[in-house]
Amino acid sequence: MNLAGNRFDRSELAGAFGDLGTLIPFVVGYITINRLDPQGVLLGFGLLALATGLYFRTPMSVQPMKAIATAAITHPDIVTHGAIFVAAVATGVLWLFLGATRAVSWLAALTSRPVVRGIVLGLGLSFIFEGVRLMQTGPALALGGAVLTFLLLGQPRVPAMLVLLGYGAAGALAFDPTLSQDLRVLAPQFRLPSLVLPTITSPDLLNGVALLALPQMALTLGNAVIATAEEHNALFPKRPITVRLLAFDHGLMNLLAAPLGGVPMCRGAGGMAGHVRFGARTGGALVILGLLLLIVAFLFADSVATLFRLFPMPVLGVILLFGGIELAAGVDGEAFSRTDRTVMVVTAGLAPWNMGVAYAAGLLLHHAARRRIIRLE
């Protein structure tokens, strides 16, 4: 079925789950470690996924901001709900400012193509490395899932993702004897969302801006804005986007999600590659994902932890692995000179360690070589 430029079929349904490897671990961390309300977190992702599919009409991913999420989950003693709220608002205001002043367009113009390609390649490698790490938590289950996925990729009649999800759920039920019992007692319980702003202290303001929002900026610029625009326009040239549009997009999505109890969110070239790898070709995949998340948010908010146990970490690792392969395999450096290829490789090599450092290093290396300060040939 086609509706408003979006397609709704088995491939879009399968592609809707192509970014679960990024979404679920961070959402679980926010809910279980930072004690955020599951409904608020899922409501933010659900509404924005739905709006994304309807507006962009391409499989543009909606992801947690990784640097913020990592800092919040690893420092629950100092990162409160108030600090996470401040981070979302500060991030939103900052990206609206960068879009309104066109500063983001200047930054994108300053960023050379080898650096962008290096970021994309590095993101692909990061997804592969993280996927393999998660797969090692259950090698037998992961190996079976990887083999199934390789065999079914490119078979539109039997979407690989749907088979992989069924395989993962069966494995979870087999290896977790209490899961079946916990699922049997689940019952839908409708709950309306509440717009309750958290109490914000001076430490929350400081931590929200200095510890969470500012360290995220380089990663968002490199991955969620510049690399996403580059990858999106290569995949969907008939629906081009600009970095300025994505700056406004990031500003609005975070300012809208924050009062709902949502967490800082962004786009991502890797997430989009995951959606595409498993069959998504339109925004229908994001509409489907958004509706599913909203159903869980309104009816099963208190049972999220149980439902997510149906997606074992080794299978999420397989999803990340194939998303990373899709992203990295699409990078073409043959048209670059040796100097540009060196910049791309250096950027890609540093990216799995720190995306901000990779972006800055690649940019400095490119302009130093261009001005003959150093020679890379």
C-alpha positions as CSV (number, residue, x, y, z in Angstrom):
1,M,0.0,0.0,0.0
2,N,1.2,3.5,-0.9
3,L,0.0,6.5,1.1
4,A,1.3,10.1,0.9
5,G,4.5,9.1,-0.8
6,N,5.2,6.3,1.7
7,R,5.1,2.6,1.1
8,F,3.6,0.2,3.6
9,D,4.6,-3.5,2.9
10,R,6.7,-6.3,4.3
11,S,9.9,-4.6,3.3
12,E,9.1,-1.4,5.1
13,L,7.9,-3.4,8.2
14,A,11.2,-5.2,8.2
15,G,13.2,-2.0,7.7
16,A,11.4,-0.4,10.6
17,F,13.5,-2.5,13.0
18,G,16.9,-1.8,11.3
19,D,18.1,0.6,14.0
20,L,17.0,-1.4,17.1
21,G,20.6,-2.2,17.9
22,T,21.2,1.5,18.7
23,L,17.8,2.3,20.1
24,I,17.1,-0.5,22.6
25,P,20.4,-0.6,24.7
26,F,20.3,3.2,25.3
27,V,16.5,3.3,26.0
28,V,16.9,0.4,28.5
29,G,19.8,2.3,30.1
30,Y,17.8,5.5,30.5
31,I,14.9,3.6,32.0
32,T,16.6,1.2,34.3
33,I,19.7,3.2,35.4
34,N,18.6,6.8,35.2
35,R,15.1,5.9,36.3
36,L,13.3,7.9,33.6
37,D,9.6,7.3,33.0
38,P,9.4,4.7,30.2
39,Q,6.3,6.4,28.8
40,G,8.0,9.8,28.3
41,V,11.1,8.2,26.7
42,L,9.0,6.0,24.2
43,L,6.5,8.8,23.6
44,G,9.3,11.1,22.4
45,F,10.8,8.5,20.0
46,G,7.4,7.4,18.8
47,L,6.0,10.8,17.9
48,L,9.3,11.9,16.3
49,A,9.6,8.7,14.3
50,L,6.0,9.2,13.0
51,A,6.6,12.8,12.2
52,T,9.9,11.9,10.4
53,G,8.3,9.4,8.2
54,L,5.4,11.7,7.2
55,Y,7.7,14.7,6.6
56,F,10.9,13.4,5.0
57,R,9.2,10.3,3.4
58,T,12.6,8.6,3.6
59,P,14.0,6.2,6.2
60,M,15.7,8.9,8.3
61,S,16.6,7.4,11.6
62,V,15.6,8.7,15.1
63,Q,18.3,7.9,17.6
64,P,19.4,8.7,21.2
65,M,22.3,11.2,21.2
66,K,25.1,8.7,22.0
67,A,27.6,10.9,23.8
68,I,24.9,12.3,26.1
69,A,23.3,8.8,26.6
70,T,26.7,7.2,27.5
71,A,27.6,10.0,29.9
72,A,24.1,9.8,31.6
73,I,24.1,6.0,31.9
74,T,27.6,5.8,33.2
75,H,27.2,8.7,35.7
76,P,23.8,8.2,37.2
77,D,25.0,9.6,40.5
78,I,25.4,13.1,39.1
79,V,23.2,13.0,35.9
80,T,19.6,13.5,37.1
81,H,16.4,13.8,35.2
82,G,16.8,17.6,35.5
83,A,20.3,17.4,33.9
84,I,19.0,15.3,31.0
85,F,16.1,17.8,30.5
86,V,18.6,20.7,30.5
87,A,20.8,18.8,27.9
88,A,17.8,18.4,25.6
89,V,16.7,22.0,25.8
90,A,20.3,23.3,25.5
91,T,20.9,21.1,22.5
92,G,17.7,22.2,20.9
93,V,18.4,25.9,21.3
94,L,21.9,25.6,20.1
95,W,20.9,23.8,16.8
96,L,18.2,26.3,16.2
97,F,20.8,29.1,16.6
98,L,23.2,27.3,14.2
99,G,20.5,26.9,11.7
100,A,19.1,30.5,12.0
101,T,22.5,32.1,11.7
102,R,23.6,29.7,8.8
103,A,26.7,28.9,10.9
104,V,26.0,25.2,10.3
105,S,26.2,25.7,6.5
106,W,29.6,27.4,7.0
107,L,30.8,24.5,9.1
108,A,29.6,22.1,6.4
109,A,31.4,24.0,3.7
110,L,34.6,24.0,5.7
111,T,34.4,20.3,6.1
112,S,36.1,18.6,3.1
113,R,34.6,15.6,1.4
114,P,37.4,13.2,2.5
115,V,36.6,14.1,6.1
116,V,32.9,13.4,5.5
117,R,33.6,10.1,3.8
118,G,36.0,9.2,6.7
119,I,33.3,9.9,9.2
120,V,30.9,7.7,7.3
121,L,33.5,4.9,7.0
122,G,34.4,5.3,10.7
123,L,30.7,5.1,11.7
124,G,30.4,1.9,9.7
125,L,33.4,0.4,11.5
126,S,32.0,1.6,14.9
127,F,28.8,-0.2,14.2
128,I,30.6,-3.3,13.2
129,F,32.9,-3.3,16.3
130,E,29.9,-2.7,18.6
131,G,27.9,-5.4,16.8
132,V,30.7,-7.9,17.3
133,R,31.0,-6.9,21.0
134,L,27.3,-7.6,21.5
135,M,27.4,-10.8,19.5
136,Q,30.2,-12.1,21.8
137,T,27.7,-12.1,24.7
138,G,26.0,-15.1,23.1
139,P,28.2,-16.4,20.2
140,A,26.0,-19.4,19.3
141,L,22.8,-17.3,19.1
142,A,24.6,-14.6,17.2
143,L,26.2,-17.0,14.7
144,G,22.9,-18.5,13.8
145,G,21.3,-15.1,13.4
146,A,24.2,-13.9,11.2
147,V,24.0,-16.9,9.0
148,L,20.2,-16.5,8.6
149,T,20.6,-12.9,7.7
150,F,23.3,-13.5,5.1
151,L,21.1,-16.2,3.5
152,L,17.9,-14.1,3.4
153,L,19.3,-10.7,2.5
154,G,18.0,-9.7,-0.9
155,Q,15.0,-12.1,-0.6
156,P,12.0,-9.7,-0.6
157,R,9.4,-12.4,-0.2
158,V,11.0,-13.4,3.2
159,P,12.5,-10.2,4.8
160,A,15.6,-11.1,6.7
161,M,14.8,-8.7,9.6
162,L,11.4,-10.4,10.3
163,V,13.0,-13.8,10.4
164,L,15.8,-12.5,12.6
165,L,13.4,-11.0,15.1
166,G,11.4,-14.2,15.3
167,Y,14.7,-16.2,15.7
168,G,15.8,-13.8,18.5
169,A,12.5,-14.0,20.3
170,A,12.6,-17.8,20.1
171,G,16.2,-17.8,21.5
172,A,15.2,-15.4,24.3
173,L,12.3,-17.7,25.3
174,A,14.5,-20.7,25.2
175,F,17.4,-19.2,27.2
176,D,15.3,-17.2,29.7
177,P,12.9,-19.6,31.4
178,T,11.1,-16.8,33.3
179,L,10.4,-14.7,30.2
180,S,7.4,-16.8,29.0
181,Q,5.7,-16.5,32.4
182,D,6.4,-12.8,32.5
183,L,4.8,-12.3,29.1
184,R,1.7,-14.3,30.0
185,V,0.8,-11.9,32.8
186,L,1.2,-8.8,30.7
187,A,-2.0,-6.8,30.3
188,P,-2.6,-3.5,28.4
189,Q,-3.1,-0.6,30.8
190,F,-3.8,2.7,29.2
191,R,-2.1,5.7,30.7
192,L,-2.2,9.3,29.5
193,P,1.1,11.2,29.4
194,S,1.8,14.0,31.9
195,L,3.8,17.1,31.2
196,V,5.7,17.4,34.4
197,L,8.9,19.4,34.2
198,P,11.6,18.1,36.5
199,T,13.1,20.1,39.3
200,I,16.3,21.8,38.1
201,T,19.2,22.7,40.4
202,S,22.4,24.6,39.8
203,P,24.4,21.3,39.4
204,D,21.8,20.1,36.9
205,L,22.3,23.2,34.8
206,L,26.1,22.8,34.9
207,N,26.0,19.1,34.2
208,G,23.4,19.3,31.5
209,V,25.3,21.9,29.5
210,A,29.0,21.1,30.3
211,L,28.9,17.3,30.8
212,L,26.2,16.4,28.4
213,A,25.3,18.9,25.7
214,L,28.6,20.5,24.7
215,P,30.6,17.2,24.3
216,Q,27.8,16.0,22.0
217,M,28.2,18.8,19.5
218,A,31.0,17.5,17.4
219,L,29.5,14.1,17.1
220,T,26.1,15.6,16.1
221,L,27.7,17.9,13.6
222,G,29.8,15.2,12.0
223,N,27.4,12.2,12.1
224,A,23.8,13.4,12.5
225,V,24.1,16.5,10.3
226,I,26.9,16.5,7.7
227,A,27.3,12.7,7.2
228,T,23.5,12.1,7.4
229,A,22.9,14.8,4.7
230,E,25.6,13.3,2.5
231,E,24.4,9.7,2.9
232,H,20.7,10.6,2.5
233,N,21.2,12.6,-0.7
234,A,23.3,9.8,-2.2
235,L,20.6,7.3,-1.4
236,F,17.6,9.5,-2.1
237,P,18.6,12.1,-4.7
238,K,15.0,12.9,-5.6
239,R,14.4,14.1,-2.0
240,P,17.5,16.2,-1.2
241,I,18.0,17.7,2.3
242,T,20.4,20.4,3.5
243,V,22.5,20.6,6.6
244,R,20.6,23.8,7.6
245,L,17.3,21.8,7.4
246,L,18.8,19.2,9.7
247,A,20.0,21.9,12.1
248,F,16.4,23.2,12.5
249,D,15.2,19.6,12.6
250,H,17.5,18.8,15.6
251,G,16.5,21.9,17.4
252,L,12.8,21.3,17.1
253,M,12.9,17.6,17.8
254,N,14.7,18.1,21.1
255,L,12.6,21.1,22.3
256,L,9.4,19.1,21.6
257,A,10.6,15.9,23.2
258,A,12.0,17.5,26.4
259,P,8.7,18.5,28.1
260,L,7.2,15.0,27.2
261,G,9.9,13.4,29.3
262,G,11.9,12.4,26.2
263,V,15.7,12.2,26.0
264,P,18.1,14.1,23.6
265,M,17.7,12.7,20.1
266,C,19.4,13.0,16.7
267,R,19.6,11.6,13.3
268,G,22.4,9.2,12.2
269,A,23.9,7.9,9.0
270,G,24.4,4.5,10.6
271,G,20.8,4.2,11.7
272,M,19.6,5.2,8.2
273,A,21.9,2.5,6.7
274,G,20.4,0.0,9.1
275,H,16.8,0.8,8.0
276,V,17.9,0.6,4.3
277,R,19.9,-2.6,4.7
278,F,16.8,-4.4,6.0
279,G,14.4,-3.2,3.4
280,A,13.2,0.4,4.1
281,R,13.0,2.6,1.0
282,T,10.4,5.2,2.2
283,G,9.3,6.9,5.4
284,G,6.7,4.1,5.8
285,A,9.3,2.3,7.9
286,L,9.5,5.2,10.4
287,V,5.7,5.6,10.5
288,I,5.4,1.9,11.4
289,L,8.1,2.2,14.0
290,G,6.5,5.3,15.5
291,L,3.1,3.7,15.7
292,L,4.5,0.6,17.4
293,L,6.4,2.7,20.0
294,L,3.3,4.8,20.7
295,I,1.2,1.7,21.3
296,V,3.8,0.5,23.8
297,A,4.0,3.9,25.4
298,F,0.3,4.3,25.9
299,L,-0.6,0.6,26.7
300,F,2.5,-1.2,28.0
301,A,4.8,1.6,29.4
302,D,5.3,-0.3,32.7
303,S,6.2,-3.5,30.9
304,V,8.9,-2.1,28.6
305,A,11.7,-4.0,30.3
306,T,9.9,-7.3,29.8
307,L,9.0,-6.7,26.2
308,F,12.6,-5.7,25.3
309,R,13.9,-9.0,26.7
310,L,12.4,-10.5,23.4
311,F,15.4,-8.8,21.7
312,P,18.5,-10.5,23.0
313,M,21.8,-8.6,22.9
314,P,23.5,-11.0,20.5
315,V,20.7,-10.5,17.9
316,L,20.9,-6.7,18.4
317,G,24.6,-7.1,17.7
318,V,23.8,-8.8,14.4
319,I,21.5,-5.9,13.4
320,L,24.3,-3.4,14.2
321,L,26.8,-5.5,12.3
322,F,24.8,-5.5,9.1
323,G,24.0,-1.8,9.4
324,G,27.7,-1.1,9.8
325,I,28.5,-3.2,6.7
326,E,25.9,-1.3,4.7
327,L,27.4,2.0,5.7
328,A,31.1,1.2,5.3
329,A,30.7,-0.7,2.1
330,G,29.1,2.3,0.4
331,V,32.2,4.5,0.9
332,D,34.1,5.0,-2.3
333,G,37.5,6.5,-2.1
334,E,38.8,5.6,-5.6
335,A,38.2,9.1,-7.0
336,F,40.3,10.7,-4.2
337,S,44.0,11.5,-4.5
338,R,46.4,9.8,-2.2
339,T,46.4,12.8,0.2
340,D,42.6,12.8,0.4
341,R,42.5,9.0,0.9
342,T,45.0,9.5,3.8
343,V,42.7,12.1,5.4
344,M,39.8,9.8,5.0
345,V,41.5,6.8,6.5
346,V,42.9,8.8,9.5
347,T,39.4,10.2,10.1
348,A,37.9,6.7,9.9
349,G,40.5,5.2,12.1
350,L,39.9,7.7,14.9
351,A,36.1,7.7,14.6
352,P,35.5,4.4,16.6
353,W,37.5,6.0,19.5
354,N,36.0,9.5,19.5
355,M,33.9,11.0,16.7
356,G,34.7,14.6,17.8
357,V,38.4,14.0,17.8
358,A,38.2,12.2,14.4
359,Y,36.3,15.1,12.9
360,A,38.7,17.8,14.2
361,A,41.8,15.7,13.3
362,G,40.6,15.0,9.8
363,L,39.7,18.7,9.2
364,L,43.1,19.9,10.5
365,L,45.0,17.3,8.5
366,H,43.1,18.2,5.3
367,H,43.7,21.9,5.6
368,A,47.4,21.4,6.7
369,A,48.0,19.3,3.6
370,R,46.1,21.7,1.3
371,R,48.4,24.6,2.5
372,R,51.5,22.4,2.1
373,I,52.2,22.6,5.8
374,I,52.6,18.8,5.7
375,R,52.9,16.4,2.8
376,L,50.8,13.2,2.7
377,E,51.7,12.0,-0.9
